[in-house]
Amino acid sequence: PYYIDLNQNLYLEAYLHSSDPNLIVFVDTCVASPDPHDFNTLAYDIIKNGCVRDSSYATYYSPDSHIARFKFNAFEFIRRHTSVYLQCELAVCRLHDYSSRCYRGCISRSKRQTSS
């Protein structure tokens, strides 16, 4: 575990261990939960499908395409849960493949129209 105070910034870095210089890492989704085995029932989206959901989330520049750096503020769930677990999904893509997931950024699902 990593211990920090409430509202303190938590800085994270994801590193892709690969010798291929033509790969890039993209943070697609990060979800927080008080239960390390359930990220659906009581969960908080920090970033989902590349769309930032938490205003404290920020990305940081990295000179290495194999590294994704980001931060958000620490919080607790409804004062009953002092531990918060994080689950992140990252995409690995070919560098300069602008049609890949890594370059599309936020993907918001469009709502469907209902018909009579």
Buried (B, 14 or more C-beta within 10 A) or exposed (E): EEEEEEEEEBEBEBEBEEEEEEBBBBBBBBBBBBBEEEBEEBBBBBBBBBBBBBEBBEEEEBEEBBBBBBBBBBBEBEEEEEEBBBEBEBBBBBBEEEEBBBBBEEEEEEEEEEEE
